[in-house]
Amino acid sequence: MPLAEIGANGLPYAIPIHPNLVHLTLGLFIVAIGFDIVGVLFPLEKPVFKFLAIPATRTNLFDVGWYNMVAAAIVTFFTVAAGFYEILLADPPAEVTSPWGLGATSTMLWHGVGGVALLALMVAMTVWRGFQRYVWRQEKPRQVQWSYILAGLGIFALMFLHGTLGAHLAADFGVHISADRLLRSGVDANAIINQLGQ
């Protein structure tokens, strides 16, 4: 693709897709596990819901957990695909290292491997959640196992580590950050901002 078609962020479109999908994936997964936790603890929280006049039922809480988990698994395929596409177009500085002591290539590699691993874990969690919902615990009031909740919390920790690598790519290496690329190329970013404002 000719350089003229690549924007200041190093991509052929104005706004990077991967970071936006990442936050959608995170939100869906966190809400899924969060509502399942609330559903598991429902007997303890029922008086609070009643006091606050919130018409909540345990089944509805588990429904929110299930549908958000399915959506998270689906969206994550697109998140990882967009991440790999955008990583192929990345042109980070070679002389910079992250706070973890990694270079740009190592950070991108670990972030890519981590993305695929998280995708596999989310799909596995969705399958596990589906078996709990429709087979193993269909007739039980508590629809999810404690081990499932603990696994979800473990994935939260992995997401934090993985997200930190992604933050390093943006903050430390300037991957697909328009202002960073303009500054590295010697362009006066203020002049561009003034032109856009007129």
C-alpha positions in Angstrom: 0.0 0.0 0.0 1.5 3.4 -0.9 2.6 5.5 2.0 0.1 8.2 1.1 -2.8 5.8 1.9 -1.4 5.0 5.3 -2.5 7.5 7.9 -0.5 9.2 10.6 -1.3 6.2 12.9 0.3 3.8 10.5 -3.0 2.2 9.5 -5.1 2.5 6.4 -8.0 3.8 8.5 -8.3 6.7 11.0 -9.0 4.9 14.3 -7.3 1.6 15.3 -9.9 -1.2 15.5 -8.1 -3.5 17.9 -8.1 -1.3 21.0 -11.8 -0.6 20.7 -12.7 -4.3 20.3 -10.3 -5.1 23.3 -12.4 -3.0 25.6 -15.6 -4.5 24.3 -14.2 -8.0 24.9 -13.0 -7.0 28.4 -16.4 -5.5 29.3 -18.4 -8.5 28.1 -16.2 -11.0 29.9 -16.0 -9.0 33.1 -19.8 -8.5 33.1 -20.3 -12.2 32.5 -18.2 -13.4 35.4 -19.5 -10.5 37.6 -23.1 -11.5 37.1 -22.3 -15.1 37.6 -20.7 -14.2 40.9 -23.7 -12.2 41.9 -25.9 -15.2 40.9 -23.8 -17.5 43.1 -24.0 -15.2 46.0 -27.7 -14.4 45.4 -29.0 -16.0 48.7 -26.8 -13.5 50.6 -27.7 -10.5 48.5 -31.5 -11.2 48.2 -32.4 -9.0 51.2 -30.3 -6.1 49.7 -32.2 -6.4 46.3 -35.5 -6.5 48.2 -34.5 -3.4 50.3 -33.5 -1.5 47.2 -36.7 -2.7 45.4 -34.7 -4.3 42.6 -36.8 -7.1 41.1 -33.8 -9.5 40.5 -34.1 -13.2 40.3 -31.2 -15.7 40.3 -32.1 -17.0 36.9 -32.0 -13.6 35.3 -28.5 -12.9 36.8 -27.2 -16.2 35.3 -28.9 -15.4 32.0 -26.9 -12.1 31.8 -23.7 -14.1 32.7 -24.3 -16.6 30.0 -25.2 -14.3 27.1 -22.3 -11.9 27.9 -19.9 -14.9 27.9 -21.2 -16.0 24.5 -20.8 -12.5 23.2 -17.3 -12.2 24.6 -16.2 -15.4 22.9 -17.6 -14.2 19.6 -16.2 -10.7 19.7 -12.7 -12.0 20.8 -12.3 -13.7 17.4 -12.6 -10.2 15.8 -10.4 -8.6 18.4 -7.6 -11.1 17.8 -7.9 -10.9 14.0 -7.8 -7.0 14.1 -4.8 -7.2 16.5 -2.8 -9.4 14.2 -3.7 -7.3 11.2 -2.6 -4.1 13.0 0.5 -5.7 14.4 1.6 -6.6 10.8 1.5 -2.9 10.0 3.3 -1.8 13.1 6.7 0.0 12.7 7.9 0.6 16.3 11.3 2.1 17.2 13.9 -0.5 17.7 16.0 1.3 20.3 13.2 1.6 22.9 12.5 -0.9 25.6 9.4 -1.3 27.8 9.3 -1.0 31.6 9.5 -4.8 31.6 12.8 -4.7 29.7 11.3 -6.0 26.4 11.9 -4.6 22.9 9.1 -3.9 20.6 9.3 -7.2 18.7 9.3 -9.2 21.9 6.4 -7.2 23.3 4.4 -7.7 20.0 5.2 -11.4 20.0 4.1 -11.9 23.6 1.0 -9.8 23.1 0.0 -11.8 20.0 0.6 -15.2 21.8 -1.3 -13.9 24.8 -4.2 -12.8 22.6 -4.5 -16.3 21.1 -4.2 -17.9 24.5 -7.0 -15.6 25.9 -9.2 -16.4 22.9 -8.8 -20.1 23.6 -9.5 -19.6 27.3 -12.6 -17.6 26.5 -14.0 -20.1 24.1 -13.2 -22.9 26.6 -15.0 -20.9 29.4 -18.0 -20.4 27.1 -18.2 -24.2 26.3 -17.7 -25.0 30.1 -20.4 -22.4 30.9 -22.8 -23.9 28.3 -22.4 -27.4 29.7 -23.1 -26.1 33.2 -26.2 -24.2 32.0 -27.7 -26.9 29.7 -26.4 -30.2 31.0 -24.7 -30.5 34.4 -26.5 -28.0 36.5 -29.7 -27.5 34.5 -32.0 -28.4 37.4 -29.9 -26.7 40.1 -30.5 -23.2 41.5 -26.8 -22.4 41.3 -26.0 -22.6 37.6 -22.2 -22.3 37.8 -19.5 -24.1 39.7 -17.1 -22.4 42.1 -14.2 -23.7 40.0 -15.7 -21.8 37.0 -15.8 -18.6 39.0 -12.2 -19.1 40.2 -11.0 -19.8 36.6 -12.7 -16.6 35.5 -10.9 -14.6 38.2 -7.7 -16.2 37.1 -8.4 -15.1 33.6 -8.9 -11.6 34.9 -5.2 -11.7 36.1 -4.0 -12.9 32.7 -6.0 -10.1 31.1 -4.3 -7.6 33.3 -0.8 -8.9 32.3 -1.8 -9.1 28.6 -3.4 -5.6 28.7 -0.2 -4.2 30.2 1.8 -5.5 27.2 -0.7 -3.8 24.9 -0.4 -0.6 26.9 3.4 -0.8 26.5 3.0 -1.1 22.7 1.0 2.1 22.6 2.6 4.2 25.4 6.2 3.1 25.1 6.6 2.2 21.4 3.9 4.5 19.9 2.3 1.6 17.9 -0.5 3.1 15.9 -0.5 6.4 17.9 -0.9 9.3 15.5 0.8 11.9 17.7 3.8 9.7 18.4 4.4 8.9 14.7 4.0 12.6 13.8 6.6 13.6 16.4 9.0 10.9 15.3 8.8 12.0 11.7 9.5 15.7 12.7 6.1 17.0 11.7 4.8 19.9 13.6 1.7 18.4 15.2 0.5 21.8 16.4 0.3 23.0 12.8 -1.8 20.1 11.8 -4.1 20.7 14.8 -4.5 24.3 13.8 -5.3 23.3 10.2 -8.0 21.0 11.5 -9.5 23.7 13.7 -9.9 26.1 10.8 
